[in-house]
Amino acid sequence: MIFWTGDDRPELIDVAVGLLAAPCGARADSWLKWTTSRVSFSEDAIHKALVDSLGAGLEAWGKREL
């Protein structure tokens, strides 16, 4: 799936950014602003432990030295 939307947020369309052909790579850093402060829609997750682990990884990644 490349694009998707949901009934709970019909005004938004999500895009699978890994499919973008950005010159800077799959994360499309020059096109998008990434945040590591939270995992979006974690309250809807089925596997809470996986989301907790992802959140911890994002937090650590956001604090790394560049």
PDB file with SEQRES, HELIX, SHEET and CRYST1 records, atoms N, CA, C and O in Angstrom:
SEQRES   1 A   66  MET ILE PHE TRP THR GLY ASP ASP ARG PRO GLU LEU ILE          
SEQRES   2 A   66  ASP VAL ALA VAL GLY LEU LEU ALA ALA PRO CYS GLY ALA          
SEQRES   3 A   66  ARG ALA ASP SER TRP LEU LYS TRP THR THR SER ARG VAL          
SEQRES   4 A   66  SER PHE SER GLU ASP ALA ILE HIS LYS ALA LEU VAL ASP          
SEQRES   5 A   66  SER LEU GLY ALA GLY LEU GLU ALA TRP GLY LYS ARG GLU          
SEQRES   6 A   66  LEU                                                          
HELIX    1 AA1 VAL A   17  LEU A   19  5                                   3    
HELIX    2 AA2 SER A   42  ASP A   44  5                                   3    
HELIX    3 AA3 LYS A   48  GLY A   62  1                                  15    
SHEET    1 AA1 2 PHE A   3  TRP A   4  0                                        
SHEET    2 AA1 2 ASP A  14  VAL A  15 -1                                        
CRYST1    1.000    1.000    1.000  90.00  90.00  90.00 P 1           1          
ATOM      1  N   MET A   1       0.844  -1.169   0.000  1.00  0.00           N  
ATOM      2  CA  MET A   1       0.000   0.000   0.000  1.00  0.00           C  
ATOM      3  C   MET A   1       0.892   1.236   0.000  1.00  0.00           C  
ATOM      4  O   MET A   1       1.847   1.321   0.773  1.00  0.00           O  
ATOM      5  N   ILE A   2       0.586   2.168  -0.846  1.00  0.00           N  
ATOM      6  CA  ILE A   2       1.376   3.385  -0.962  1.00  0.00           C  
ATOM      7  C   ILE A   2       0.712   4.543  -0.235  1.00  0.00           C  
ATOM      8  O   ILE A   2       1.375   5.282   0.493  1.00  0.00           O  
ATOM      9  N   PHE A   3      -0.577   4.707  -0.425  1.00  0.00           N  
ATOM     10  CA  PHE A   3      -1.364   5.750   0.230  1.00  0.00           C  
ATOM     11  C   PHE A   3      -2.489   5.097   1.002  1.00  0.00           C  
ATOM     12  O   PHE A   3      -3.004   4.062   0.578  1.00  0.00           O  
ATOM     13  N   TRP A   4      -2.882   5.671   2.120  1.00  0.00           N  
ATOM     14  CA  TRP A   4      -4.042   5.173   2.842  1.00  0.00           C  
ATOM     15  C   TRP A   4      -4.611   6.269   3.722  1.00  0.00           C  
ATOM     16  O   TRP A   4      -3.934   7.241   4.059  1.00  0.00           O  
ATOM     17  N   THR A   5      -5.843   6.091   4.076  1.00  0.00           N  
ATOM     18  CA  THR A   5      -6.527   7.025   4.959  1.00  0.00           C  
ATOM     19  C   THR A   5      -7.454   6.224   5.851  1.00  0.00           C  
ATOM     20  O   THR A   5      -7.660   5.033   5.617  1.00  0.00           O  
ATOM     21  N   GLY A   6      -8.006   6.847   6.853  1.00  0.00           N  
ATOM     22  CA  GLY A   6      -8.901   6.151   7.753  1.00  0.00           C  
ATOM     23  C   GLY A   6     -10.142   6.982   8.040  1.00  0.00           C  
ATOM     24  O   GLY A   6     -10.131   8.204   7.892  1.00  0.00           O  
ATOM     25  N   ASP A   7     -11.189   6.323   8.443  1.00  0.00           N  
ATOM     26  CA  ASP A   7     -12.435   7.010   8.751  1.00  0.00           C  
ATOM     27  C   ASP A   7     -12.285   7.978   9.923  1.00  0.00           C  
ATOM     28  O   ASP A   7     -12.997   8.979  10.003  1.00  0.00           O  
ATOM     29  N   ASP A   8     -11.346   7.674  10.842  1.00  0.00           N  
ATOM     30  CA  ASP A   8     -11.168   8.522  12.013  1.00  0.00           C  
ATOM     31  C   ASP A   8     -10.410   9.815  11.713  1.00  0.00           C  
ATOM     32  O   ASP A   8     -10.454  10.749  12.513  1.00  0.00           O  
ATOM     33  N   ARG A   9      -9.705   9.888  10.557  1.00  0.00           N  
ATOM     34  CA  ARG A   9      -8.999  11.108  10.159  1.00  0.00           C  
ATOM     35  C   ARG A   9      -9.118  11.298   8.648  1.00  0.00           C  
ATOM     36  O   ARG A   9      -8.113  11.229   7.940  1.00  0.00           O  
ATOM     37  N   PRO A  10     -10.324  11.534   8.145  1.00  0.00           N  
ATOM     38  CA  PRO A  10     -10.524  11.608   6.691  1.00  0.00           C  
ATOM     39  C   PRO A  10      -9.807  12.779   6.028  1.00  0.00           C  
ATOM     40  O   PRO A  10      -9.639  12.788   4.808  1.00  0.00           O  
ATOM     41  N   GLU A  11      -9.381  13.765   6.814  1.00  0.00           N  
ATOM     42  CA  GLU A  11      -8.695  14.923   6.240  1.00  0.00           C  
ATOM     43  C   GLU A  11      -7.209  14.646   5.974  1.00  0.00           C  
ATOM     44  O   GLU A  11      -6.533  15.473   5.362  1.00  0.00           O  
ATOM     45  N   LEU A  12      -6.695  13.505   6.423  1.00  0.00           N  
ATOM     46  CA  LEU A  12      -5.281  13.164   6.240  1.00  0.00           C  
ATOM     47  C   LEU A  12      -5.117  11.978   5.314  1.00  0.00           C  
ATOM     48  O   LEU A  12      -5.926  11.050   5.320  1.00  0.00           O  
ATOM     49  N   ILE A  13      -4.065  12.017   4.519  1.00  0.00           N  
ATOM     50  CA  ILE A  13      -3.684  10.886   3.681  1.00  0.00           C  
ATOM     51  C   ILE A  13      -2.256  10.528   4.059  1.00  0.00           C  
ATOM     52  O   ILE A  13      -1.361  11.371   3.988  1.00  0.00           O  
ATOM     53  N   ASP A  14      -2.041   9.285   4.461  1.00  0.00           N  
ATOM     54  CA  ASP A  14      -0.701   8.820   4.816  1.00  0.00           C  
ATOM     55  C   ASP A  14      -0.002   8.301   3.563  1.00  0.00           C  
ATOM     56  O   ASP A  14      -0.632   7.744   2.664  1.00  0.00           O  
ATOM     57  N   VAL A  15       1.306   8.496   3.525  1.00  0.00           N  
ATOM     58  CA  VAL A  15       2.123   8.070   2.391  1.00  0.00           C  
ATOM     59  C   VAL A  15       3.240   7.183   2.911  1.00  0.00           C  
ATOM     60  O   VAL A  15       3.893   7.519   3.898  1.00  0.00           O  
ATOM     61  N   ALA A  16       3.462   6.057   2.257  1.00  0.00           N  
ATOM     62  CA  ALA A  16       4.578   5.177   2.610  1.00  0.00           C  
ATOM     63  C   ALA A  16       5.864   5.828   2.084  1.00  0.00           C  
ATOM     64  O   ALA A  16       6.210   5.666   0.914  1.00  0.00           O  
ATOM     65  N   VAL A  17       6.569   6.565   2.954  1.00  0.00           N  
ATOM     66  CA  VAL A  17       7.703   7.374   2.513  1.00  0.00           C  
ATOM     67  C   VAL A  17       8.871   6.543   2.005  1.00  0.00           C  
ATOM     68  O   VAL A  17       9.696   7.050   1.246  1.00  0.00           O  
ATOM     69  N   GLY A  18       8.961   5.293   2.400  1.00  0.00           N  
ATOM     70  CA  GLY A  18      10.046   4.447   1.910  1.00  0.00           C  
ATOM     71  C   GLY A  18      10.006   4.235   0.411  1.00  0.00           C  
ATOM     72  O   GLY A  18      10.981   3.772  -0.180  1.00  0.00           O  
ATOM     73  N   LEU A  19       8.896   4.568  -0.202  1.00  0.00           N  
ATOM     74  CA  LEU A  19       8.748   4.412  -1.641  1.00  0.00           C  
ATOM     75  C   LEU A  19       9.073   5.673  -2.424  1.00  0.00           C  
ATOM     76  O   LEU A  19       9.090   5.650  -3.655  1.00  0.00           O  
ATOM     77  N   LEU A  20       9.334   6.782  -1.722  1.00  0.00           N  
ATOM     78  CA  LEU A  20       9.660   8.030  -2.398  1.00  0.00           C  
ATOM     79  C   LEU A  20      11.050   7.946  -3.018  1.00  0.00           C  
ATOM     80  O   LEU A  20      11.951   7.320  -2.459  1.00  0.00           O  
ATOM     81  N   ALA A  21      11.212   8.562  -4.144  1.00  0.00           N  
ATOM     82  CA  ALA A  21      12.504   8.551  -4.836  1.00  0.00           C  
ATOM     83  C   ALA A  21      13.261   9.839  -4.554  1.00  0.00           C  
ATOM     84  O   ALA A  21      13.654  10.544  -5.483  1.00  0.00           O  
ATOM     85  N   ALA A  22      13.464  10.145  -3.300  1.00  0.00           N  
ATOM     86  CA  ALA A  22      14.188  11.352  -2.923  1.00  0.00           C  
ATOM     87  C   ALA A  22      15.680  11.153  -3.157  1.00  0.00           C  
ATOM     88  O   ALA A  22      16.203  10.076  -2.871  1.00  0.00           O  
ATOM     89  N   PRO A  23      16.373  12.155  -3.666  1.00  0.00           N  
ATOM     90  CA  PRO A  23      17.808  12.035  -3.887  1.00  0.00           C  
ATOM     91  C   PRO A  23      18.593  11.730  -2.609  1.00  0.00           C  
ATOM     92  O   PRO A  23      19.678  11.152  -2.666  1.00  0.00           O  
ATOM     93  N   CYS A  24      18.042  12.120  -1.459  1.00  0.00           N  
ATOM     94  CA  CYS A  24      18.745  11.925  -0.191  1.00  0.00           C  
ATOM     95  C   CYS A  24      18.470  10.550   0.428  1.00  0.00           C  
ATOM     96  O   CYS A  24      19.010  10.251   1.493  1.00  0.00           O  
ATOM     97  N   GLY A  25      17.655   9.714  -0.201  1.00  0.00           N  
ATOM     98  CA  GLY A  25      17.423   8.357   0.307  1.00  0.00           C  
ATOM     99  C   GLY A  25      15.994   8.125   0.749  1.00  0.00           C  
ATOM    100  O   GLY A  25      15.138   9.002   0.628  1.00  0.00           O  
ATOM    101  N   ALA A  26      15.748   6.928   1.265  1.00  0.00           N  
ATOM    102  CA  ALA A  26      14.394   6.476   1.590  1.00  0.00           C  
ATOM    103  C   ALA A  26      13.705   7.302   2.663  1.00  0.00           C  
ATOM    104  O   ALA A  26      12.478   7.397   2.665  1.00  0.00           O  
ATOM    105  N   ARG A  27      14.460   7.902   3.577  1.00  0.00           N  
ATOM    106  CA  ARG A  27      13.832   8.719   4.622  1.00  0.00           C  
ATOM    107  C   ARG A  27      13.422  10.090   4.102  1.00  0.00           C  
ATOM    108  O   ARG A  27      12.706  10.817   4.790  1.00  0.00           O  
ATOM    109  N   ALA A  28      13.855  10.452   2.919  1.00  0.00           N  
ATOM    110  CA  ALA A  28      13.506  11.724   2.281  1.00  0.00           C  
ATOM    111  C   ALA A  28      13.726  12.901   3.232  1.00  0.00           C  
ATOM    112  O   ALA A  28      12.861  13.766   3.369  1.00  0.00           O  
ATOM    113  N   ASP A  29      14.883  12.927   3.882  1.00  0.00           N  
ATOM    114  CA  ASP A  29      15.190  13.965   4.876  1.00  0.00           C  
ATOM    115  C   ASP A  29      15.072  15.394   4.342  1.00  0.00           C  
ATOM    116  O   ASP A  29      14.727  16.305   5.094  1.00  0.00           O  
ATOM    117  N   SER A  30      15.348  15.595   3.076  1.00  0.00           N  
ATOM    118  CA  SER A  30      15.268  16.949   2.536  1.00  0.00           C  
ATOM    119  C   SER A  30      13.823  17.361   2.239  1.00  0.00           C  
ATOM    120  O   SER A  30      13.546  18.539   2.012  1.00  0.00           O  
ATOM    121  N   TRP A  31      12.909  16.394   2.241  1.00  0.00           N  
ATOM    122  CA  TRP A  31      11.495  16.674   1.968  1.00  0.00           C  
ATOM    123  C   TRP A  31      10.643  16.662   3.222  1.00  0.00           C  
ATOM    124  O   TRP A  31       9.620  17.345   3.278  1.00  0.00           O  
ATOM    125  N   LEU A  32      11.045  15.896   4.232  1.00  0.00           N  
ATOM    126  CA  LEU A  32      10.210  15.650   5.406  1.00  0.00           C  
ATOM    127  C   LEU A  32      10.916  16.040   6.686  1.00  0.00           C  
ATOM    128  O   LEU A  32      12.145  16.029   6.758  1.00  0.00           O  
ATOM    129  N   LYS A  33      10.140  16.382   7.689  1.00  0.00           N  
ATOM    130  CA  LYS A  33      10.682  16.632   9.019  1.00  0.00           C  
ATOM    131  C   LYS A  33      10.314  15.430   9.886  1.00  0.00           C  
ATOM    132  O   LYS A  33       9.132  15.147  10.084  1.00  0.00           O  
ATOM    133  N   TRP A  34      11.303  14.734  10.395  1.00  0.00           N  
ATOM    134  CA  TRP A  34      11.085  13.553  11.226  1.00  0.00           C  
ATOM    135  C   TRP A  34      11.123  13.956  12.691  1.00  0.00           C  
ATOM    136  O   TRP A  34      11.902  14.826  13.081  1.00  0.00           O  
ATOM    137  N   THR A  35      10.297  13.337  13.485  1.00  0.00           N  
ATOM    138  CA  THR A  35      10.289  13.591  14.916  1.00  0.00           C  
ATOM    139  C   THR A  35      10.519  12.283  15.665  1.00  0.00           C  
ATOM    140  O   THR A  35      10.077  11.219  15.230  1.00  0.00           O  
ATOM    141  N   THR A  36      11.199  12.374  16.771  1.00  0.00           N  
ATOM    142  CA  THR A  36      11.473  11.181  17.573  1.00  0.00           C  
ATOM    143  C   THR A  36      10.826  11.290  18.947  1.00  0.00           C  
ATOM    144  O   THR A  36      11.153  10.525  19.854  1.00  0.00           O  
ATOM    145  N   SER A  37       9.905  12.243  19.101  1.00  0.00           N  
ATOM    146  CA  SER A  37       9.317  12.481  20.411  1.00  0.00           C  
ATOM    147  C   SER A  37       8.216  11.502  20.786  1.00  0.00           C  
ATOM    148  O   SER A  37       7.899  11.345  21.965  1.00  0.00           O  
ATOM    149  N   ARG A  38       7.629  10.841  19.792  1.00  0.00           N  
ATOM    150  CA  ARG A  38       6.570   9.880  20.105  1.00  0.00           C  
ATOM    151  C   ARG A  38       6.304   8.985  18.908  1.00  0.00           C  
ATOM    152  O   ARG A  38       6.682   9.303  17.781  1.00  0.00           O  
ATOM    153  N   VAL A  39       5.656   7.874  19.163  1.00  0.00           N  
ATOM    154  CA  VAL A  39       5.196   6.979  18.102  1.00  0.00           C  
ATOM    155  C   VAL A  39       3.754   7.366  17.811  1.00  0.00           C  
ATOM    156  O   VAL A  39       2.906   7.306  18.702  1.00  0.00           O  
ATOM    157  N   SER A  40       3.470   7.753  16.600  1.00  0.00           N  
ATOM    158  CA  SER A  40       2.117   8.182  16.240  1.00  0.00           C  
ATOM    159  C   SER A  40       1.115   7.045  16.405  1.00  0.00           C  
ATOM    160  O   SER A  40       1.385   5.902  16.035  1.00  0.00           O  
ATOM    161  N   PHE A  41      -0.021   7.371  16.954  1.00  0.00           N  
ATOM    162  CA  PHE A  41      -1.155   6.456  17.109  1.00  0.00           C  
ATOM    163  C   PHE A  41      -0.809   5.198  17.888  1.00  0.00           C  
ATOM    164  O   PHE A  41      -1.361   4.129  17.628  1.00  0.00           O  
ATOM    165  N   SER A  42       0.110   5.325  18.851  1.00  0.00           N  
ATOM    166  CA  SER A  42       0.489   4.170  19.667  1.00  0.00           C  
ATOM    167  C   SER A  42      -0.686   3.632  20.465  1.00  0.00           C  
ATOM    168  O   SER A  42      -0.716   2.452  20.815  1.00  0.00           O  
ATOM    169  N   GLU A  43      -1.654   4.493  20.755  1.00  0.00           N  
ATOM    170  CA  GLU A  43      -2.827   4.048  21.506  1.00  0.00           C  
ATOM    171  C   GLU A  43      -3.671   3.042  20.726  1.00  0.00           C  
ATOM    172  O   GLU A  43      -4.481   2.327  21.317  1.00  0.00           O  
ATOM    173  N   ASP A  44      -3.491   2.979  19.412  1.00  0.00           N  
ATOM    174  CA  ASP A  44      -4.237   2.032  18.580  1.00  0.00           C  
ATOM    175  C   ASP A  44      -3.495   0.715  18.364  1.00  0.00           C  
ATOM    176  O   ASP A  44      -4.022  -0.193  17.722  1.00  0.00           O  
ATOM    177  N   ALA A  45      -2.290   0.606  18.888  1.00  0.00           N  
ATOM    178  CA  ALA A  45      -1.458  -0.575  18.641  1.00  0.00           C  
ATOM    179  C   ALA A  45      -2.032  -1.826  19.300  1.00  0.00           C  
ATOM    180  O   ALA A  45      -2.614  -1.770  20.384  1.00  0.00           O  
ATOM    181  N   ILE A  46      -1.855  -2.928  18.633  1.00  0.00           N  
ATOM    182  CA  ILE A  46      -2.255  -4.226  19.178  1.00  0.00           C  
ATOM    183  C   ILE A  46      -1.126  -4.791  20.031  1.00  0.00           C  
ATOM    184  O   ILE A  46      -1.373  -5.371  21.089  1.00  0.00           O  
ATOM    185  N   HIS A  47       0.111  -4.621  19.573  1.00  0.00           N  
ATOM    186  CA  HIS A  47       1.294  -5.164  20.249  1.00  0.00           C  
ATOM    187  C   HIS A  47       1.976  -4.033  21.019  1.00  0.00           C  
ATOM    188  O   HIS A  47       2.895  -3.398  20.504  1.00  0.00           O  
ATOM    189  N   LYS A  48       1.534  -3.786  22.233  1.00  0.00           N  
ATOM    190  CA  LYS A  48       2.028  -2.657  23.033  1.00  0.00           C  
ATOM    191  C   LYS A  48       3.527  -2.738  23.311  1.00  0.00           C  
ATOM    192  O   LYS A  48       4.209  -1.713  23.311  1.00  0.00           O  
ATOM    193  N   ALA A  49       4.049  -3.950  23.549  1.00  0.00           N  
ATOM    194  CA  ALA A  49       5.478  -4.095  23.834  1.00  0.00           C  
ATOM    195  C   ALA A  49       6.323  -3.673  22.633  1.00  0.00           C  
ATOM    196  O   ALA A  49       7.387  -3.076  22.801  1.00  0.00           O  
ATOM    197  N   LEU A  50       5.859  -3.976  21.438  1.00  0.00           N  
ATOM    198  CA  LEU A  50       6.584  -3.582  20.233  1.00  0.00           C  
ATOM    199  C   LEU A  50       6.605  -2.060  20.109  1.00  0.00           C  
ATOM    200  O   LEU A  50       7.638  -1.479  19.776  1.00  0.00           O  
ATOM    201  N   VAL A  51       5.476  -1.416  20.375  1.00  0.00           N  
ATOM    202  CA  VAL A  51       5.407   0.045  20.303  1.00  0.00           C  
ATOM    203  C   VAL A  51       6.291   0.672  21.374  1.00  0.00           C  
ATOM    204  O   VAL A  51       6.957   1.675  21.115  1.00  0.00           O  
ATOM    205  N   ASP A  52       6.307   0.100  22.565  1.00  0.00           N  
ATOM    206  CA  ASP A  52       7.183   0.617  23.621  1.00  0.00           C  
ATOM    207  C   ASP A  52       8.646   0.517  23.215  1.00  0.00           C  
ATOM    208  O   ASP A  52       9.426   1.439  23.453  1.00  0.00           O  
ATOM    209  N   SER A  53       9.015  -0.598  22.602  1.00  0.00           N  
ATOM    210  CA  SER A  53      10.392  -0.792  22.148  1.00  0.00           C  
ATOM    211  C   SER A  53      10.737   0.189  21.028  1.00  0.00           C  
ATOM    212  O   SER A  53      11.828   0.757  21.007  1.00  0.00           O  
ATOM    213  N   LEU A  54       9.809   0.382  20.107  1.00  0.00           N  
ATOM    214  CA  LEU A  54      10.024   1.346  19.031  1.00  0.00           C  
ATOM    215  C   LEU A  54      10.186   2.750  19.596  1.00  0.00           C  
ATOM    216  O   LEU A  54      11.055   3.500  19.149  1.00  0.00           O  
ATOM    217  N   GLY A  55       9.363   3.113  20.568  1.00  0.00           N  
ATOM    218  CA  GLY A  55       9.468   4.430  21.199  1.00  0.00           C  
ATOM    219  C   GLY A  55      10.809   4.643  21.866  1.00  0.00           C  
ATOM    220  O   GLY A  55      11.399   5.718  21.754  1.00  0.00           O  
ATOM    221  N   ALA A  56      11.297   3.624  22.563  1.00  0.00           N  
ATOM    222  CA  ALA A  56      12.606   3.725  23.218  1.00  0.00           C  
ATOM    223  C   ALA A  56      13.717   3.877  22.175  1.00  0.00           C  
ATOM    224  O   ALA A  56      14.649   4.658  22.368  1.00  0.00           O  
ATOM    225  N   GLY A  57      13.618   3.137  21.084  1.00  0.00           N  
ATOM    226  CA  GLY A  57      14.608   3.246  20.010  1.00  0.00           C  
ATOM    227  C   GLY A  57      14.587   4.613  19.351  1.00  0.00           C  
ATOM    228  O   GLY A  57      15.642   5.176  19.057  1.00  0.00           O  
ATOM    229  N   LEU A  58      13.398   5.155  19.114  1.00  0.00           N  
ATOM    230  CA  LEU A  58      13.285   6.491  18.528  1.00  0.00           C  
ATOM    231  C   LEU A  58      13.893   7.547  19.445  1.00  0.00           C  
ATOM    232  O   LEU A  58      14.601   8.449  18.996  1.00  0.00           O  
ATOM    233  N   GLU A  59      13.605   7.416  20.729  1.00  0.00           N  
ATOM    234  CA  GLU A  59      14.155   8.374  21.689  1.00  0.00           C  
ATOM    235  C   GLU A  59      15.685   8.332  21.690  1.00  0.00           C  
ATOM    236  O   GLU A  59      16.335   9.377  21.668  1.00  0.00           O  
ATOM    237  N   ALA A  60      16.258   7.130  21.715  1.00  0.00           N  
ATOM    238  CA  ALA A  60      17.718   6.987  21.697  1.00  0.00           C  
ATOM    239  C   ALA A  60      18.297   7.520  20.383  1.00  0.00           C  
ATOM    240  O   ALA A  60      19.336   8.180  20.387  1.00  0.00           O  
ATOM    241  N   TRP A  61      17.636   7.240  19.275  1.00  0.00           N  
ATOM    242  CA  TRP A  61      18.108   7.695  17.977  1.00  0.00           C  
ATOM    243  C   TRP A  61      18.059   9.222  17.906  1.00  0.00           C  
ATOM    244  O   TRP A  61      18.955   9.838  17.328  1.00  0.00           O  
ATOM    245  N   GLY A  62      17.039   9.831  18.476  1.00  0.00           N  
ATOM    246  CA  GLY A  62      16.924  11.275  18.470  1.00  0.00           C  
ATOM    247  C   GLY A  62      17.974  11.980  19.308  1.00  0.00           C  
ATOM    248  O   GLY A  62      18.283  13.145  19.059  1.00  0.00           O  
ATOM    249  N   LYS A  63      18.529  11.288  20.301  1.00  0.00           N  
ATOM    250  CA  LYS A  63      19.533  11.870  21.193  1.00  0.00           C  
ATOM    251  C   LYS A  63      20.964  11.610  20.732  1.00  0.00           C  
ATOM    252  O   LYS A  63      21.907  12.091  21.361  1.00  0.00           O  
ATOM    253  N   ARG A  64      21.139  10.874  19.671  1.00  0.00           N  
ATOM    254  CA  ARG A  64      22.495  10.519  19.220  1.00  0.00           C  
ATOM    255  C   ARG A  64      23.251  11.748  18.742  1.00  0.00           C  
ATOM    256  O   ARG A  64      22.648  12.736  18.322  1.00  0.00           O  
ATOM    257  N   GLU A  65      24.543  11.681  18.808  1.00  0.00           N  
ATOM    258  CA  GLU A  65      25.386  12.779  18.306  1.00  0.00           C  
ATOM    259  C   GLU A  65      25.527  12.642  16.811  1.00  0.00           C  
ATOM    260  O   GLU A  65      25.747  11.547  16.293  1.00  0.00           O  
ATOM    261  N   LEU A  66      25.402  13.742  16.130  1.00  0.00           N  
ATOM    262  CA  LEU A  66      25.530  13.724  14.657  1.00  0.00           C  
ATOM    263  C   LEU A  66      26.905  14.109  14.233  1.00  0.00           C  
ATOM    264  O   LEU A  66      27.194  14.149  13.037  1.00  0.00           O  
TER     265      LEU A  66                                                      
END                                                                             
